[in-house]
């Protein structure tokens, strides 16, 4: 479970960082960038607590 959470958290982090570079390089539009970043943010906040070993936030 921890391995899957780590992969999901890192994928979410990548979805937050990579679209900004793609937008800067004019490879994606603004709405696509925002959608990818929102999905990455949601994925990060769901997976990161499990990756850190604190699913309840304790």
DSSP file (Angstrom, degrees, kcal/mol; ACC not computed):
  #  RESIDUE AA STRUCTURE BP1 BP2  ACC     N-H-->O    O-->H-N    N-H-->O    O-->H-N    TCO  KAPPA ALPHA  PHI   PSI    X-CA   Y-CA   Z-CA
    1    1 A X     >        0   0    0      0, 0.0     4,-2.3     0, 0.0     5,-0.2   0.000 360.0 360.0 360.0 -40.6    0.0    0.0    0.0
    2    2 A X  H  >  +     0   0    0      1,-0.2     4,-2.3     2,-0.2     5,-0.1   0.857 360.0  52.5 -65.8 -34.0    2.8    2.4    0.8
    3    3 A X  H  > S+     0   0    0      2,-0.2     4,-2.3     1,-0.2    -1,-0.2   0.923 110.6  47.0 -67.6 -43.2    4.4    1.8   -2.5
    4    4 A X  H  > S+     0   0    0      1,-0.2     4,-2.6     2,-0.2    -2,-0.2   0.892 112.4  50.4 -64.4 -38.8    1.2    2.6   -4.4
    5    5 A X  H  X S+     0   0    0     -4,-2.3     4,-2.7     2,-0.2    46,-0.3   0.897 110.0  50.3 -65.7 -39.6    0.7    5.7   -2.2
    6    6 A X  H  X S+     0   0    0     -4,-2.3     4,-2.4     2,-0.2    -2,-0.2   0.918 111.9  47.3 -64.4 -42.9    4.2    6.9   -3.0
    7    7 A X  H  X S+     0   0    0     -4,-2.3     4,-2.2     2,-0.2    -2,-0.2   0.923 114.2  47.1 -64.1 -44.4    3.7    6.4   -6.7
    8    8 A X  H  X S+     0   0    0     -4,-2.6     4,-2.3     2,-0.2    -2,-0.2   0.901 112.5  49.6 -64.6 -40.9    0.4    8.2   -6.6
    9    9 A X  H  X S+     0   0    0     -4,-2.7     4,-2.3     2,-0.2    -2,-0.2   0.914 112.5  46.6 -65.7 -42.4    1.8   11.1   -4.6
   10   10 A X  H  X S+     0   0    0     -4,-2.4     4,-2.3     2,-0.2    -1,-0.2   0.863 111.3  52.1 -68.5 -35.0    4.8   11.5   -6.9
   11   11 A X  H  X S+     0   0    0     -4,-2.2     4,-2.1     2,-0.2    -2,-0.2   0.906 110.1  49.4 -65.1 -40.8    2.5   11.4   -9.9
   12   12 A X  H  X S+     0   0    0     -4,-2.3     4,-0.7     2,-0.2    -2,-0.2   0.904 110.4  49.9 -63.5 -41.1    0.3   14.1   -8.3
   13   13 A X  H >X S+     0   0    0     -4,-2.3     4,-1.9     1,-0.2     3,-0.8   0.897 109.9  51.0 -63.9 -40.2    3.4   16.2   -7.7
   14   14 A X  H 3X S+     0   0    0     -4,-2.3     4,-2.6     1,-0.2     5,-0.4   0.873 105.1  56.8 -64.4 -36.3    4.5   15.8  -11.3
   15   15 A X  H 3< S+     0   0    0     -4,-2.1    25,-0.3     1,-0.2    -1,-0.2   0.661 109.7  46.6 -69.9 -14.3    1.0   16.8  -12.4
   16   16 A X  H << S+     0   0    0     -3,-0.8     4,-0.4    -4,-0.7    -2,-0.2   0.818 121.3  33.8 -90.1 -37.0    1.5   20.1  -10.5
   17   17 A X  H >X S+     0   0    0     -4,-1.9     4,-1.1     2,-0.1     3,-0.6   0.916 112.5  54.2 -87.7 -46.8    5.1   20.8  -11.7
   18   18 A X  H 3X S+     0   0    0     -4,-2.6     4,-2.2     1,-0.2     3,-0.4   0.884 100.3  58.0 -63.4 -43.9    5.2   19.6  -15.3
   19   19 A X  H 3> S+     0   0    0     -5,-0.4     4,-2.5     1,-0.2    -1,-0.2   0.831 100.9  58.4 -59.2 -30.3    2.2   21.4  -16.8
   20   20 A X  H <> S+     0   0    0     -3,-0.6     4,-2.2    -4,-0.4    -1,-0.2   0.923 108.4  45.1 -63.6 -42.6    3.7   24.8  -15.8
   21   21 A X  H  X S+     0   0    0     -4,-1.1     4,-2.0    -3,-0.4    -2,-0.2   0.880 112.4  51.5 -66.7 -38.3    6.8   24.0  -17.9
   22   22 A X  H  <>S+     0   0    0     -4,-2.2     5,-3.0     2,-0.2     6,-0.8   0.886 111.0  48.1 -65.8 -37.5    4.6   22.8  -20.8
   23   23 A X  H ><5S+     0   0    0     -4,-2.5     3,-1.4     3,-0.2    -2,-0.2   0.898 109.4  53.1 -67.8 -40.2    2.6   26.0  -20.6
   24   24 A X  H 3<5S+     0   0    0     -4,-2.2    -2,-0.2     1,-0.3    -1,-0.2   0.876 109.9  48.1 -62.0 -37.7    5.8   28.1  -20.5
   25   25 A X  T 3<5S-     0   0    0     -4,-2.0    -1,-0.3    -5,-0.1    -2,-0.2   0.379 115.2-119.2 -83.5   4.5    6.9   26.3  -23.7
   26   26 A X  T < 5S+     0   0    0     -3,-1.4    -3,-0.2     2,-0.1    -2,-0.1   0.806  78.2 125.3  62.0  32.7    3.5   26.9  -25.3
   27   27 A X  S   <S+     0   0    0     -5,-3.0     2,-0.3    -6,-0.2    -4,-0.2   0.710  72.2  28.9 -91.1 -23.2    2.9   23.2  -25.6
   28   28 A X  S    S-     0   0    0     -6,-0.8    -2,-0.1    -9,-0.2    -1,-0.1  -0.936  84.1-111.6-132.8 157.9   -0.5   23.2  -23.8
   29   29 A X     >  -     0   0    0     -2,-0.3     4,-2.2     1,-0.1     5,-0.2  -0.300  33.7-103.9 -82.5 171.6   -3.2   25.8  -23.4
   30   30 A X  H  > S+     0   0    0      1,-0.2     4,-2.5     2,-0.2     5,-0.2   0.902 118.9  49.8 -64.8 -42.7   -4.1   27.6  -20.2
   31   31 A X  H  > S+     0   0    0      2,-0.2     4,-2.1     1,-0.2    -1,-0.2   0.885 111.3  49.2 -67.2 -37.2   -7.2   25.6  -19.5
   32   32 A X  H  > S+     0   0    0      2,-0.2     4,-2.4     1,-0.2    -1,-0.2   0.911 111.3  50.3 -65.5 -41.7   -5.4   22.2  -20.0
   33   33 A X  H  X S+     0   0    0     -4,-2.2     4,-2.4     1,-0.2    -2,-0.2   0.929 111.0  48.4 -61.3 -45.7   -2.6   23.4  -17.7
   34   34 A X  H  X S+     0   0    0     -4,-2.5     4,-2.3     1,-0.2    -1,-0.2   0.888 111.1  50.5 -64.0 -39.5   -5.1   24.3  -15.0
   35   35 A X  H  X S+     0   0    0     -4,-2.1     4,-2.3     2,-0.2    -1,-0.2   0.918 112.0  46.7 -64.6 -43.8   -7.0   21.0  -15.3
   36   36 A X  H  X S+     0   0    0     -4,-2.4     4,-2.3     1,-0.2    -2,-0.2   0.898 113.2  49.2 -65.6 -39.7   -3.8   19.0  -15.0
   37   37 A X  H  X S+     0   0    0     -4,-2.4     4,-2.3     2,-0.2    -2,-0.2   0.878 110.7  50.0 -68.8 -37.1   -2.6   21.0  -12.0
   38   38 A X  H  X S+     0   0    0     -4,-2.3     4,-2.4     2,-0.2     5,-0.2   0.926 111.5  48.5 -65.3 -44.2   -6.0   20.7  -10.2
   39   39 A X  H  X S+     0   0    0     -4,-2.3     4,-2.5     1,-0.2    -2,-0.2   0.904 112.2  49.6 -61.7 -41.3   -5.9   16.9  -10.8
   40   40 A X  H  X S+     0   0    0     -4,-2.3     4,-2.6   -25,-0.3    -1,-0.2   0.889 109.7  51.0 -64.5 -40.0   -2.4   16.8   -9.5
   41   41 A X  H  X S+     0   0    0     -4,-2.3     4,-2.5     2,-0.2    -2,-0.2   0.927 112.2  45.8 -63.6 -45.8   -3.3   18.8   -6.4
   42   42 A X  H  X S+     0   0    0     -4,-2.4     4,-1.6     1,-0.2    -2,-0.2   0.926 114.2  48.6 -63.6 -44.9   -6.2   16.6   -5.5
   43   43 A X  H  X S+     0   0    0     -4,-2.5     4,-2.5    -5,-0.2     5,-0.3   0.906 111.7  50.3 -62.1 -42.0   -4.1   13.4   -6.1
   44   44 A X  H  X S+     0   0    0     -4,-2.6     4,-2.9     1,-0.2     5,-0.2   0.933 110.5  48.0 -61.9 -47.7   -1.3   14.8   -4.0
   45   45 A X  H  < S+     0   0    0     -4,-2.5     4,-0.4     1,-0.2    -1,-0.2   0.755 115.5  45.7 -70.6 -22.4   -3.5   15.7   -1.0
   46   46 A X  H  < S+     0   0    0     -4,-1.6     4,-0.4    -5,-0.2    -1,-0.2   0.892 122.9  32.9 -80.7 -42.5   -5.2   12.3   -1.2
   47   47 A X  H >X S+     0   0    0     -4,-2.5     4,-1.9    -5,-0.2     3,-0.6   0.805 101.7  73.3 -88.2 -31.1   -2.0   10.2   -1.5
   48   48 A X  H 3X S+     0   0    0     -4,-2.9     4,-2.3    -5,-0.3     6,-0.2   0.865  93.2  53.5 -59.5 -41.7    0.6   12.2    0.5
   49   49 A X  H 34>S+     0   0    0     -4,-0.4     5,-2.8    -5,-0.2     4,-0.4   0.880 111.1  47.4 -61.7 -34.5   -0.7   11.3    4.0
   50   50 A X  H <45S+     0   0    0     -3,-0.6     3,-0.5    -4,-0.4    -1,-0.2   0.852 110.7  52.2 -72.2 -33.7   -0.6    7.6    3.2
   51   51 A X  H  <5S+     0   0    0     -4,-1.9    -2,-0.2   -46,-0.3    -1,-0.2   0.886 109.7  48.7 -68.0 -39.1    2.9    8.0    1.8
   52   52 A X  T  <5S-     0   0    0     -4,-2.3    -1,-0.2    -5,-0.2    -2,-0.2   0.524 118.2-113.0 -79.6  -5.5    4.0    9.7    5.0
   53   53 A X  T   5S+     0   0    0     -3,-0.5     2,-0.2    -4,-0.4    -3,-0.2   0.676  88.8 104.8  84.8  17.7    2.5    7.0    7.1
   54   54 A X    > < +     0   0    0     -5,-2.8     3,-1.4    -6,-0.2    -4,-0.1  -0.572  31.0 161.9-129.4  70.1   -0.2    9.1    8.7
   55   55 A X  T 3  S+     0   0    0      1,-0.3    -5,-0.1    -2,-0.2    -1,-0.1   0.792  83.1  44.4 -62.6 -26.8   -3.6    8.3    7.0
   56   56 A X  T 3  S-     0   0    0     -7,-0.1    -1,-0.3    -3,-0.1    -6,-0.0   0.489 113.9-115.1 -93.2  -3.1   -5.5    9.9    9.9
   57   57 A X    <         0   0    0     -3,-1.4    -2,-0.1    -8,-0.1    -3,-0.1   0.591 360.0 360.0  80.7  10.5   -3.3   13.0   10.1
   58   58 A X              0   0    0      0, 0.0    -3,-0.1     0, 0.0    -1,-0.1   0.467 360.0 360.0 -77.1 360.0   -2.0   12.0   13.6
